Amino acid sequence: MDWIKKKVDSRVRPSVVNDNYEDSNRNSVESMTASQLNMAVMEMLHSSGTGNKNCDAICRGNPITESGKRQQLLKMLSIVFIPVSVLLGMTANSFITTVDNYVQSKSIRNSIAYSTDIGKFLRFLQRERDMSALYVSIIGPETKSFLMRRYADTDNALDQLRTWNLQSRGKGSQFETKDRFLTYLNRHRYQLDTTVRTSRDEIQFYTGIIEVFLGWLYDEIKEARSGSIWKTVVAYQEIIVASEYIGRERAYGVIFYAYGGFRNRDEYILFMEAQDIANVTFTSCRRYSEIAFQTYDMEIAQQVELLNIINEMRFEIRSNNSKHLRGSLAKTNSWFENMTLYQDVVRTVQKKIADRLNNMLQEVERRDLTNIAVTSAVFVAIVIICPLILAAVYLLTSEIQKYSIKIAARTNALNKEKRRTNKLLYQMLPKSIAEKLKLNQTVEAEEFQEATIFFSDIVGFTKISSQSSPLQVVDMLNSLYLCFDDRISMYEVYKVETIGDAYMVVSGVPRQNGHRHAAEIGTMALDLLKKIKCLEIPHLPGTKFKLRIGCHSGRVVAGVVGSKMPRYCLFGETVSVASKMESLGKSNKVHISQVTHDILLKVGGFVMEERLEEVTKADPELSNAFKGDSKTYWLKKLAGRRGSGALSEASTGTSEKDDGGKEEDVSGGKGIMTEQ
């Protein structure tokens, strides 16, 4: 096309953005201040607009500030420390529980072992009770030797007790130590011949002592937790009680045969009560312990005759037919010996249960010891590993914070470069078109029904270039285009391109603005003429820039051309006519077409002057475009703040007034003022 000038530099001029670009890119991170870095981190941390706000408030933080670092470190350590503390507490609780169970199992074993010695002692004490009751009966003098032997057996059994654990029973000072108890027992023995005592008194005296021992055994032999041995423990408790009440049954039977019958109703009731309780508790023992059931049946099977004799004598005592009986030492000894044998059977069952319980407790102890060892190992491991984990988390968090600072700095630099890139891109392409290309969307060519195109070039550019070096030419164009770029940013226009000294601007593309496109271009053109009056060529002091400006309005087609370096280009007859308006124009004048003149006339607010020379006839392309005779005009100046709102805003920033406040005629020629 004829109107295209010779290309001096075919690249788009990015104006001031390219200055020192590499240096700013290289030093963008280092030059960041603390506040800038802090803001960059906050933007990075809060870049996502979605999420749980409560969680964000807890989990997010600024790792740049000192307080933010401490808070983040505290949160990270808490995440590790809380579960470790819970695990440590659970392990400690398990350890304490296991140790407590072991101590209790050990205590029960010791109690059972002690109960064996107590059982032997109580067996002899029960026999002494029976002989003492017999001694104070009417046939007592004949049993003095029996009683003395029982004294010796009881003292020997008491002497064999390895420990004495009755201090806390609270039953009197006579139970505080073994010696005091023996003294208490001997005092009673000595007073037996000097005081009047009945058989029932003796039974109650010894029963009171035995109950103290039985109460201790009953309280000690128990399990604090539910487990697999509770039935055996209950069975052992029941057989202890049964053994004592069998002994009481034997004692009251001795009274019956010594006197030939019960002397009163209370003695009979006490006998029946002892027998019933013994039977009930022993039956309960056999139900709770299978070994008790089996051992008793096996022992009784070997002494069937013994059980028959005892049952016959029990029936005789329950009958209480004293008219047919007299006190008999032989009958008394027979009852005593047979019930002693029966009580030995019960004690055999008691020993079997004790052995079984001891074995079970040993197994529990072994299991508890294993658990204690494992729990202790886990506890020690946690105590050792926990500080290591906390130290590792501390170091890792510190490294993450350092890395976050680097990431934030690089992110800020990246954002800065992104803004630079976008700024360059928006200078090459319209913003709306650039956004579509960034999203990989197809940009179709678009036809615009109304637009005004502005062309300008430097008068005498070829001569000036021949007299200047290439660097001077570049510096000259750069100073001019910097001024142009600064001024056109005030208007609703888009700079299409610069080719050499040619400067092309359009209004109404790509953003349509109704009929304001001609007014925007006209106001901008007058503003640029005013500004270059004060602008000198850098390497030619005193020489001012001179421009030719041409404008035309009409239909254009706009689209993106190219892929490696895409350009937003305008196509159509309107572009050619606008270029002709510029090339046929004159120095420091705005040459507009008939179409542009008519639009500005409708808008109002501009002073225009008809060009007397006939330029359209001399150019075939213009004649074809205007379909015959057409006039062109000079745009002289703004007539004031009239017309549309957009034009008023534009004229506010571009009204040309001299020092006296009068409007300045750009060309100085005769003009006409047109107003709406």
HUGIMO-V639003 format. One record per residue. N is the residue number from 1. PSI is psi in whole degrees, 0 to 359 (999 if undefined). OMEGA is omega in whole degrees, 0 to 359 (* if undefined). Layout:
# HUGIMO-V639003
{{N & PSI & OMEGA} {N & PSI & OMEGA}}
This chain:
# HUGIMO-V639003
{{1 & 142 & 187} {2 & 331 & 187} {3 & 349 & 180} {4 & 127 & 182} {5 & 169 & 176} {6 & 133 & 184} {7 & 119 & 172} {8 & 318 & 178} {9 & 111 & 185} {10 & 359 & 180} {11 & 151 & 175} {12 & 135 & 180} {13 & 114 & 183} {14 & 13 & 180} {15 & 224 & 191} {16 & 350 & 186} {17 & 329 & 183} {18 & 345 & 184} {19 & 127 & 177} {20 & 35 & 184} {21 & 313 & 183} {22 & 319 & 181} {23 & 318 & 181} {24 & 326 & 178} {25 & 320 & 182} {26 & 328 & 185} {27 & 12 & 185} {28 & 322 & 181} {29 & 316 & 185} {30 & 331 & 184} {31 & 0 & 182} {32 & 135 & 174} {33 & 171 & 180} {34 & 319 & 180} {35 & 321 & 177} {36 & 317 & 179} {37 & 320 & 178} {38 & 315 & 179} {39 & 323 & 179} {40 & 318 & 179} {41 & 316 & 180} {42 & 321 & 177} {43 & 320 & 180} {44 & 318 & 182} {45 & 327 & 185} {46 & 25 & 181} {47 & 326 & 179} {48 & 126 & 184} {49 & 353 & 182} {50 & 166 & 178} {51 & 172 & 180} {52 & 122 & 183} {53 & 320 & 179} {54 & 317 & 179} {55 & 319 & 179} {56 & 320 & 181} {57 & 328 & 182} {58 & 315 & 190} {59 & 327 & 184} {60 & 158 & 178} {61 & 167 & 180} {62 & 107 & 183} {63 & 13 & 182} {64 & 312 & 181} {65 & 158 & 181} {66 & 316 & 178} {67 & 321 & 177} {68 & 321 & 177} {69 & 314 & 180} {70 & 317 & 179} {71 & 316 & 180} {72 & 319 & 179} {73 & 319 & 178} {74 & 319 & 179} {75 & 315 & 181} {76 & 317 & 178} {77 & 325 & 179} {78 & 322 & 180} {79 & 325 & 180} {80 & 318 & 188} {81 & 323 & 183} {82 & 306 & 178} {83 & 326 & 178} {84 & 320 & 178} {85 & 319 & 178} {86 & 315 & 178} {87 & 319 & 179} {88 & 317 & 179} {89 & 317 & 179} {90 & 319 & 179} {91 & 317 & 179} {92 & 319 & 179} {93 & 318 & 177} {94 & 321 & 179} {95 & 314 & 181} {96 & 317 & 180} {97 & 317 & 180} {98 & 317 & 178} {99 & 319 & 179} {100 & 318 & 177} {101 & 321 & 179} {102 & 317 & 179} {103 & 319 & 179} {104 & 317 & 178} {105 & 318 & 178} {106 & 320 & 180} {107 & 318 & 179} {108 & 319 & 178} {109 & 316 & 179} {110 & 322 & 179} {111 & 320 & 179} {112 & 318 & 178} {113 & 320 & 179} {114 & 328 & 180} {115 & 334 & 178} {116 & 315 & 178} {117 & 319 & 178} {118 & 321 & 180} {119 & 317 & 177} {120 & 316 & 180} {121 & 317 & 181} {122 & 328 & 179} {123 & 316 & 178} {124 & 326 & 178} {125 & 324 & 176} {126 & 320 & 178} {127 & 320 & 177} {128 & 321 & 177} {129 & 317 & 182} {130 & 317 & 181} {131 & 325 & 178} {132 & 322 & 176} {133 & 323 & 179} {134 & 324 & 183} {135 & 323 & 182} {136 & 1 & 177} {137 & 185 & 183} {138 & 342 & 178} {139 & 20 & 188} {140 & 315 & 186} {141 & 333 & 181} {142 & 345 & 184} {143 & 13 & 181} {144 & 320 & 182} {145 & 323 & 178} {146 & 318 & 183} {147 & 322 & 181} {148 & 323 & 178} {149 & 325 & 179} {150 & 326 & 175} {151 & 315 & 182} {152 & 318 & 179} {153 & 319 & 180} {154 & 317 & 180} {155 & 322 & 179} {156 & 318 & 178} {157 & 323 & 178} {158 & 323 & 181} {159 & 333 & 182} {160 & 353 & 176} {161 & 125 & 185} {162 & 327 & 180} {163 & 169 & 180} {164 & 108 & 188} {165 & 32 & 183} {166 & 14 & 185} {167 & 326 & 187} {168 & 10 & 182} {169 & 337 & 178} {170 & 33 & 182} {171 & 9 & 180} {172 & 162 & 182} {173 & 340 & 181} {174 & 345 & 180} {175 & 8 & 183} {176 & 320 & 178} {177 & 166 & 180} {178 & 320 & 181} {179 & 319 & 179} {180 & 322 & 179} {181 & 318 & 179} {182 & 321 & 177} {183 & 317 & 179} {184 & 319 & 181} {185 & 319 & 180} {186 & 325 & 178} {187 & 319 & 178} {188 & 320 & 180} {189 & 316 & 182} {190 & 326 & 182} {191 & 356 & 184} {192 & 325 & 182} {193 & 346 & 185} {194 & 345 & 179} {195 & 159 & 180} {196 & 117 & 181} {197 & 146 & 176} {198 & 165 & 178} {199 & 322 & 179} {200 & 323 & 177} {201 & 318 & 180} {202 & 319 & 179} {203 & 316 & 181} {204 & 325 & 179} {205 & 306 & 182} {206 & 326 & 179} {207 & 322 & 177} {208 & 319 & 178} {209 & 316 & 183} {210 & 323 & 181} {211 & 328 & 176} {212 & 314 & 179} {213 & 318 & 180} {214 & 322 & 178} {215 & 320 & 178} {216 & 314 & 180} {217 & 319 & 183} {218 & 322 & 180} {219 & 326 & 184} {220 & 322 & 185} {221 & 81 & 178} {222 & 163 & 181} {223 & 128 & 184} {224 & 342 & 182} {225 & 159 & 175} {226 & 137 & 183} {227 & 195 & 186} {228 & 352 & 186} {229 & 6 & 186} {230 & 326 & 180} {231 & 319 & 180} {232 & 324 & 178} {233 & 315 & 179} {234 & 318 & 179} {235 & 320 & 180} {236 & 320 & 177} {237 & 318 & 182} {238 & 321 & 183} {239 & 333 & 174} {240 & 315 & 179} {241 & 317 & 181} {242 & 319 & 180} {243 & 320 & 179} {244 & 316 & 182} {245 & 334 & 171} {246 & 322 & 176} {247 & 321 & 177} {248 & 320 & 177} {249 & 318 & 178} {250 & 320 & 181} {251 & 315 & 179} {252 & 333 & 173} {253 & 324 & 176} {254 & 317 & 177} {255 & 317 & 182} {256 & 312 & 183} {257 & 335 & 178} {258 & 322 & 181} {259 & 352 & 183} {260 & 18 & 179} {261 & 165 & 178} {262 & 138 & 184} {263 & 339 & 179} {264 & 173 & 184} {265 & 327 & 182} {266 & 320 & 180} {267 & 322 & 179} {268 & 317 & 180} {269 & 319 & 179} {270 & 322 & 177} {271 & 311 & 181} {272 & 321 & 179} {273 & 315 & 179} {274 & 318 & 180} {275 & 315 & 181} {276 & 315 & 180} {277 & 320 & 178} {278 & 315 & 180} {279 & 317 & 182} {280 & 311 & 182} {281 & 323 & 179} {282 & 322 & 176} {283 & 319 & 177} {284 & 319 & 178} {285 & 316 & 182} {286 & 330 & 178} {287 & 324 & 182} {288 & 336 & 184} {289 & 120 & 179} {290 & 324 & 180} {291 & 328 & 176} {292 & 318 & 179} {293 & 314 & 183} {294 & 317 & 182} {295 & 317 & 180} {296 & 313 & 181} {297 & 322 & 181} {298 & 319 & 180} {299 & 317 & 181} {300 & 327 & 179} {301 & 332 & 179} {302 & 347 & 182} {303 & 55 & 181} {304 & 320 & 182} {305 & 322 & 179} {306 & 315 & 181} {307 & 323 & 179} {308 & 316 & 179} {309 & 315 & 181} {310 & 319 & 180} {311 & 322 & 178} {312 & 317 & 181} {313 & 325 & 176} {314 & 319 & 179} {315 & 320 & 179} {316 & 319 & 180} {317 & 318 & 180} {318 & 328 & 178} {319 & 324 & 177} {320 & 45 & 180} {321 & 80 & 187} {322 & 347 & 180} {323 & 332 & 183} {324 & 4 & 182} {325 & 154 & 173} {326 & 156 & 179} {327 & 132 & 185} {328 & 125 & 177} {329 & 324 & 180} {330 & 315 & 179} {331 & 321 & 180} {332 & 314 & 179} {333 & 321 & 180} {334 & 312 & 178} {335 & 317 & 181} {336 & 313 & 183} {337 & 316 & 181} {338 & 318 & 179} {339 & 330 & 176} {340 & 317 & 177} {341 & 318 & 179} {342 & 321 & 178} {343 & 329 & 176} {344 & 325 & 176} {345 & 315 & 179} {346 & 320 & 179} {347 & 329 & 175} {348 & 317 & 176} {349 & 319 & 179} {350 & 319 & 180} {351 & 320 & 179} {352 & 317 & 179} {353 & 319 & 180} {354 & 318 & 178} {355 & 317 & 180} {356 & 316 & 180} {357 & 322 & 179} {358 & 317 & 178} {359 & 319 & 179} {360 & 319 & 179} {361 & 325 & 176} {362 & 319 & 178} {363 & 318 & 178} {364 & 319 & 180} {365 & 318 & 179} {366 & 318 & 178} {367 & 319 & 178} {368 & 322 & 178} {369 & 320 & 177} {370 & 316 & 178} {371 & 322 & 179} {372 & 317 & 180} {373 & 314 & 181} {374 & 314 & 181} {375 & 321 & 178} {376 & 318 & 179} {377 & 317 & 179} {378 & 318 & 181} {379 & 314 & 180} {380 & 319 & 179} {381 & 317 & 180} {382 & 317 & 180} {383 & 323 & 180} {384 & 317 & 186} {385 & 326 & 184} {386 & 310 & 177} {387 & 324 & 179} {388 & 318 & 179} {389 & 315 & 180} {390 & 319 & 178} {391 & 318 & 179} {392 & 318 & 178} {393 & 320 & 179} {394 & 312 & 180} {395 & 317 & 180} {396 & 318 & 179} {397 & 321 & 178} {398 & 318 & 178} {399 & 321 & 179} {400 & 320 & 178} {401 & 318 & 177} {402 & 317 & 180} {403 & 324 & 179} {404 & 321 & 178} {405 & 317 & 179} {406 & 317 & 179} {407 & 318 & 180} {408 & 318 & 180} {409 & 316 & 180} {410 & 325 & 177} {411 & 319 & 178} {412 & 318 & 177} {413 & 320 & 179} {414 & 318 & 178} {415 & 322 & 178} {416 & 315 & 179} {417 & 328 & 177} {418 & 319 & 177} {419 & 321 & 177} {420 & 315 & 181} {421 & 316 & 179} {422 & 321 & 180} {423 & 317 & 177} {424 & 318 & 181} {425 & 321 & 181} {426 & 340 & 174} {427 & 332 & 178} {428 & 325 & 184} {429 & 154 & 173} {430 & 150 & 185} {431 & 317 & 181} {432 & 321 & 178} {433 & 318 & 180} {434 & 320 & 180} {435 & 321 & 177} {436 & 317 & 179} {437 & 323 & 179} {438 & 331 & 179} {439 & 11 & 180} {440 & 31 & 176} {441 & 150 & 180} {442 & 131 & 179} {443 & 109 & 180} {444 & 150 & 174} {445 & 143 & 186} {446 & 139 & 179} {447 & 134 & 179} {448 & 126 & 185} {449 & 328 & 182} {450 & 126 & 176} {451 & 156 & 177} {452 & 130 & 183} {453 & 139 & 181} {454 & 130 & 173} {455 & 143 & 172} {456 & 152 & 170} {457 & 170 & 184} {458 & 129 & 177} {459 & 127 & 179} {460 & 25 & 183} {461 & 323 & 182} {462 & 318 & 179} {463 & 316 & 179} {464 & 319 & 180} {465 & 322 & 181} {466 & 335 & 181} {467 & 3 & 184} {468 & 157 & 175} {469 & 161 & 179} {470 & 321 & 180} {471 & 323 & 178} {472 & 322 & 178} {473 & 315 & 179} {474 & 316 & 180} {475 & 323 & 179} {476 & 311 & 180} {477 & 323 & 181} {478 & 318 & 179} {479 & 322 & 179} {480 & 314 & 185} {481 & 333 & 173} {482 & 318 & 177} {483 & 315 & 179} {484 & 313 & 183} {485 & 323 & 180} {486 & 320 & 184} {487 & 320 & 185} {488 & 344 & 178} {489 & 346 & 180} {490 & 354 & 186} {491 & 164 & 180} {492 & 71 & 182} {493 & 168 & 177} {494 & 127 & 178} {495 & 116 & 184} {496 & 308 & 181} {497 & 167 & 170} {498 & 127 & 178} {499 & 107 & 185} {500 & 237 & 179} {501 & 2 & 180} {502 & 137 & 182} {503 & 120 & 186} {504 & 128 & 181} {505 & 147 & 179} {506 & 149 & 173} {507 & 141 & 185} {508 & 359 & 179} {509 & 138 & 352} {510 & 351 & 178} {511 & 116 & 181} {512 & 141 & 182} {513 & 31 & 177} {514 & 232 & 180} {515 & 11 & 184} {516 & 353 & 186} {517 & 318 & 181} {518 & 320 & 179} {519 & 320 & 179} {520 & 315 & 181} {521 & 318 & 180} {522 & 313 & 179} {523 & 319 & 180} {524 & 318 & 182} {525 & 316 & 178} {526 & 323 & 179} {527 & 319 & 180} {528 & 322 & 178} {529 & 321 & 180} {530 & 317 & 185} {531 & 324 & 183} {532 & 347 & 175} {533 & 334 & 180} {534 & 4 & 186} {535 & 122 & 180} {536 & 154 & 174} {537 & 126 & 188} {538 & 318 & 185} {539 & 4 & 176} {540 & 78 & 182} {541 & 137 & 180} {542 & 349 & 180} {543 & 121 & 181} {544 & 154 & 175} {545 & 143 & 172} {546 & 133 & 185} {547 & 149 & 165} {548 & 131 & 183} {549 & 134 & 177} {550 & 143 & 182} {551 & 146 & 175} {552 & 149 & 181} {553 & 147 & 179} {554 & 197 & 181} {555 & 141 & 176} {556 & 159 & 172} {557 & 130 & 182} {558 & 143 & 178} {559 & 167 & 181} {560 & 130 & 182} {561 & 132 & 177} {562 & 162 & 180} {563 & 317 & 180} {564 & 318 & 176} {565 & 79 & 186} {566 & 144 & 178} {567 & 143 & 177} {568 & 110 & 187} {569 & 155 & 176} {570 & 142 & 182} {571 & 149 & 175} {572 & 170 & 182} {573 & 328 & 181} {574 & 322 & 180} {575 & 316 & 181} {576 & 317 & 180} {577 & 319 & 179} {578 & 320 & 178} {579 & 322 & 178} {580 & 322 & 178} {581 & 322 & 179} {582 & 314 & 184} {583 & 332 & 179} {584 & 2 & 180} {585 & 185 & 181} {586 & 167 & 184} {587 & 131 & 176} {588 & 36 & 174} {589 & 152 & 178} {590 & 112 & 183} {591 & 119 & 182} {592 & 156 & 181} {593 & 173 & 179} {594 & 320 & 182} {595 & 313 & 179} {596 & 320 & 179} {597 & 315 & 181} {598 & 321 & 179} {599 & 317 & 180} {600 & 328 & 178} {601 & 321 & 177} {602 & 321 & 180} {603 & 316 & 180} {604 & 162 & 177} {605 & 6 & 182} {606 & 147 & 174} {607 & 121 & 183} {608 & 153 & 182} {609 & 131 & 180} {610 & 139 & 176} {611 & 128 & 186} {612 & 329 & 181} {613 & 142 & 176} {614 & 102 & 184} {615 & 338 & 184} {616 & 328 & 181} {617 & 329 & 182} {618 & 343 & 183} {619 & 114 & 181} {620 & 323 & 182} {621 & 321 & 178} {622 & 321 & 179} {623 & 319 & 179} {624 & 325 & 181} {625 & 321 & 184} {626 & 0 & 176} {627 & 48 & 178} {628 & 206 & 181} {629 & 135 & 177} {630 & 146 & 181} {631 & 158 & 171} {632 & 165 & 188} {633 & 158 & 171} {634 & 129 & 174} {635 & 115 & 190} {636 & 306 & 185} {637 & 177 & 174} {638 & 141 & 182} {639 & 353 & 182} {640 & 185 & 184} {641 & 65 & 177} {642 & 165 & 179} {643 & 210 & 184} {644 & 165 & 180} {645 & 320 & 180} {646 & 318 & 180} {647 & 322 & 178} {648 & 317 & 179} {649 & 319 & 181} {650 & 317 & 182} {651 & 336 & 178} {652 & 320 & 181} {653 & 352 & 188} {654 & 8 & 178} {655 & 129 & 184} {656 & 118 & 179} {657 & 143 & 176} {658 & 186 & 183} {659 & 334 & 181} {660 & 358 & 178} {661 & 1 & 180} {662 & 153 & 178} {663 & 143 & 184} {664 & 132 & 176} {665 & 122 & 184} {666 & 318 & 185} {667 & 340 & 180} {668 & 357 & 181} {669 & 179 & 180} {670 & 135 & 182} {671 & 171 & 176} {672 & 145 & 180} {673 & 128 & 179} {674 & 131 & 180} {675 & 152 & 177} {676 & 999 & *}}
